[in-house]
Structures are given as C-alpha cells and as structure tokens.
Amino acid sequence: MDHLDDIDHRSLRGADRRVLSAFHARGADPRVATAARALSWAGEHGTLWLAAGLAGAAVDGGRRGAWLRGTALTAGAHLVSMGVKRVVRRPRPAHVQPLVRTLGRHSFPSSHAASATAAAVAFGALGAYAIPPLAAAMCLSRLVVGVHYPSDVAAGAVLGALTARVGARWMRKGGAHG
C-alpha cells in the first residue's frame, strides 16, 4: 500500500484554502495590496522578467547570449505553465474576493510563479541577485491578491525552476554555436 493512499485529500484542499485566506487577509493593508497589485500587473505574461533579461543583455555585452537564452527559458516556463493550465483546468479560488482581475479562468499552475522562478534561477546564475527576492515576492503576491492557491504557486515555482535548470547548460554555453 502506498503511503499516499492514506492522505486525506479534503484536508489538503482545506489547508490550501486556509493558507490562501491568511495571505489574502494581508491585502487589507492598502500598502500591501498596492504592492501585490503592482507585482501582479508587472508579472503578466512574464513581462517584468522578460524586460529584466533584455536589460541584462543590453548592459552586459560580454554575456549577452547567456542573458538572451535565460530570457528564452523564462518565456518557455511561462508558455509551458499556460499549456498545463489548459490541460488541468483548475478553477481559481472562489472563497476570497480577488484584488485583481485575471486574464484566464484557470489557476494551476501559477504562470506568474513559473516565469518568476525561472528568471530567479536563470538570472540569479548570472549575478542578478535582486531577482530571486523579487521573484519570491511575486509568488507570494499571487496569494495576497487571491487568484491562486498555494499549491498553484508551488507547482508554478517548481515548473519554472525545472525549466531553468534543464536549460542551464544551454544558457551558459549557448550550444554548438556559443
């Protein structure tokens, strides 16, 4: 018997809802809500991370190719997460009032978390040490604005990290053409 058979899935769903509710309650502070909304807007379709990667490529000519490949990995993580959403089709949380409007109806995995984590891994490897904490804030903001369950964010983060790690060698070396 597999130990996963013993897990009460209702308890996991309940924990997901409770954790989301606790983070969402932080949005009652107008400063927190404003910051979370700004992160939500900036992270739409990975815009913040794509812009960061292009800026890195523009200012770091010696590693321009690595920055551009890291940007491609970040975009790839976002695209993969959108594909997974279309298959899984998990509805967004209905027990909290969202602080932002979303472009889609599905929440699993969080595409914001996927692109943010991919950028944190890829650009962090290039020395952009401000990106990982900003990416973590982006991930948490999805809970504060009430549009994802914690499991959505965790799955998006894992997907983003895996995408960046799988492409890490390509990013650094640039494949056969450098």
C-alpha positions in Angstrom: 0.0 0.0 0.0 1.3 3.4 -1.0 1.6 5.9 1.9 0.0 8.5 -0.4 -3.2 6.4 -0.3 -3.5 7.5 3.4 -3.6 11.2 2.7 -6.9 12.9 3.2 -7.2 15.0 0.1 -10.0 17.0 1.7 -7.5 18.1 4.4 -5.0 19.2 1.8 -7.7 21.2 0.0 -8.7 22.7 3.3 -5.1 23.6 4.1 -4.7 25.2 0.7 -7.8 27.3 1.3 -6.7 28.3 4.8 -3.2 29.4 3.8 -4.6 31.4 0.9 -7.1 33.1 3.2 -4.3 34.0 5.6 -2.2 35.6 2.9 -5.2 37.2 1.3 -6.1 38.9 4.6 -2.7 40.8 4.4 -4.2 42.6 1.4 -6.4 44.5 3.8 -3.4 46.8 4.4 -3.5 49.2 1.5 0.3 49.3 1.2 0.4 45.5 0.8 -2.5 45.5 -1.6 -0.9 48.2 -3.8 2.4 46.3 -3.9 0.7 43.0 -4.7 -1.3 44.6 -7.4 1.8 46.2 -8.9 3.6 42.9 -8.9 0.6 41.2 -10.5 0.5 43.7 -13.3 4.2 43.7 -13.9 4.3 39.9 -14.0 1.5 39.5 -16.5 2.8 37.2 -19.3 6.3 37.4 -17.7 6.7 41.0 -18.7 8.9 42.0 -15.8 11.2 39.1 -16.2 11.5 39.4 -20.0 12.3 43.1 -19.6 14.9 42.2 -17.0 16.5 39.7 -19.3 16.6 42.0 -22.2 18.0 44.8 -20.0 20.7 42.4 -18.8 21.5 41.5 -22.4 21.7 45.2 -23.3 24.1 46.2 -20.5 26.2 43.0 -20.2 27.6 42.7 -23.7 30.1 40.0 -22.7 27.3 37.7 -21.6 24.5 38.9 -24.0 23.9 35.4 -25.3 23.5 34.0 -21.9 21.0 36.7 -20.9 19.0 36.1 -24.1 19.0 32.4 -23.5 17.9 32.9 -19.9 15.1 35.2 -21.2 14.1 32.4 -23.6 14.0 29.9 -20.8 11.9 32.3 -18.7 9.4 32.7 -21.6 9.4 28.9 -22.1 8.5 28.3 -18.5 5.6 30.7 -18.9 4.4 29.0 -22.1 4.6 25.6 -20.5 2.6 26.7 -17.5 -0.1 28.1 -19.8 -0.2 24.7 -21.6 -0.5 22.8 -18.3 -3.4 25.2 -17.2 -5.3 24.3 -20.4 -5.0 20.6 -19.5 -5.6 20.7 -15.7 -8.3 23.5 -15.9 -8.4 24.0 -12.1 -10.8 27.0 -11.3 -9.4 30.0 -9.5 -10.3 30.3 -5.8 -13.9 31.3 -5.2 -13.8 31.7 -1.5 -11.9 35.0 -1.5 -12.6 38.2 -3.4 -9.7 38.8 -5.8 -7.9 42.1 -5.6 -7.0 42.0 -9.4 -8.7 40.8 -12.5 -7.2 37.9 -14.3 -6.9 37.2 -18.0 -7.7 33.5 -17.6 -10.1 31.3 -15.5 -7.6 28.6 -14.6 -5.2 28.7 -11.7 -3.0 25.6 -11.8 -0.1 26.2 -12.1 0.6 29.9 -11.5 2.2 31.2 -14.6 3.5 34.3 -12.6 5.3 31.9 -10.3 6.7 29.8 -13.2 8.2 32.8 -15.0 9.4 34.5 -11.8 11.2 31.3 -10.6 12.7 30.6 -14.0 14.0 34.2 -14.0 15.3 33.8 -10.5 17.2 30.7 -11.3 18.5 31.8 -14.8 19.3 35.5 -14.0 20.5 34.7 -10.5 23.1 32.4 -12.0 24.3 35.5 -14.0 24.7 37.5 -10.8 21.4 39.4 -10.8 21.0 38.9 -7.0 18.0 41.2 -6.7 15.9 38.9 -9.0 15.3 36.0 -6.5 13.8 38.1 -3.7 11.7 40.0 -6.2 10.6 36.6 -7.7 9.7 35.3 -4.2 7.6 38.5 -3.6 5.9 37.9 -7.0 5.0 34.4 -5.9 3.6 35.5 -2.6 1.7 38.3 -4.2 -0.5 35.8 -6.1 -1.8 34.6 -2.7 -2.3 38.2 -1.4 -4.4 39.2 -4.4 -6.3 36.0 -4.0 -6.0 34.5 -7.5 -4.1 31.3 -6.7 -4.0 28.6 -4.1 -0.6 27.9 -2.5 -0.4 24.6 -4.4 -0.8 26.6 -7.7 2.1 28.8 -6.8 4.3 25.9 -5.6 3.7 24.0 -8.8 4.4 27.1 -10.9 7.7 27.6 -9.0 8.8 24.0 -9.4 8.0 24.2 -13.1 9.9 27.4 -13.5 12.9 26.1 -11.6 13.0 22.9 -13.5 12.7 24.7 -16.8 15.7 27.0 -15.9 17.8 24.1 -14.5 17.2 21.9 -17.6 18.3 24.7 -19.8 21.2 25.9 -17.6 24.0 24.4 -19.6 22.5 25.7 -22.9 22.2 29.1 -21.2 25.8 29.3 -20.1 27.4 27.7 -23.2 25.0 28.6 -25.9 25.0 25.1 -27.5 27.2 24.4 -30.5 27.3 28.0 -31.8 28.2 29.7 -28.5 
